[in-house]
């Protein structure tokens, strides 16, 4: 049977409609209160289904299906785009308590809040940002509201967005390993650098640098630290790369980090990494060349200063690997975690 519209909306929002189970025609007949209680009496207590715990953010996802919420978001979007008195009225409406948080967790609503932050005067933008104070970690986990947090970081000064850093630092949340959390840390590094609040987060994060350079989300943050972080933070990532090279465990994600380390590292960092590549035994060089990150490593080697670039290429040739061979075809890279809109 065709999926009812309400069920389709529930799945699109990331949650199942109703009680969390899909019902066919036969099960729909037994879903009345009387039939449910009768079944519960017959079924042993040990086999009765326990109610599912409500997941964080579920209430916000359900708001997506509320027609009134969609209408409000559409009206505010139209007013913001119109300009003049209509825009001023919309910005004033958005400052009502709880409205930014309510809209931020919706697909259209999050775009309304982002546009308002772009158009508002600095003082109004700060007031709008206060609408998520105390709920930053919850917002980061949202597929919609994480873009609102990124917009806070872009339009506010580091001092005005300091509450974002503080809430992340105080939470027991692996932001660096999260699909959306890694984006937030990258934006903070781009706009705040390694200020005191971010330094506290990075000190904790870089304790796991050797694992994070290989992590599917964490490696994006490692690359951002190499580009925007403090020198002592870069050194910890270079050390993690050296350790991975020594063990021959450099994988695709770590290869991207290696490339950034050569781009943004000091001359001393480049020499250390070149030495690590030269130390690879024949079987290690061969495994690295045929890995998914082989093409990335070749690009990185081309950025090394001479004579190190030539030495590494010669070392690889002695292992039977030639630049331009099938093993060194550059691999494509998806930049999904660079998205900010």
Secondary structure, 3 states (H helix, E strand, C coil): CCCCHHHHHHHHCCCCCCCCCCCCHHHHHCCCHHHHHHHHHHCCHHHCCCCCCCCCCHHHHHHCCCHHHHHHHHHHHHHHHHCHHHHHHHHHHHCCCCHHHHHHCCHHHHHHHHHHHHHCCHHHHHHHHHHHCCCHHHHHCCCCHHHHHHHHHHHCCCCCCHHHHHHHHHCCCCHHHCCCHHHHHHHHHHHHCCCHHHHHHHHHHHHHHHHHCCCCCHHHHHHHHHHHCCHHHHHHHHHHHHHHHHHCCCCHHHHHHHHHHHHHCCHHHHHHHHHHHHCCCHHHHHHHHCCCCHHHHHHHHHCCCCCHHHHHHHHHHHCCCCCCCHHHCCCCCCCHHHCCC
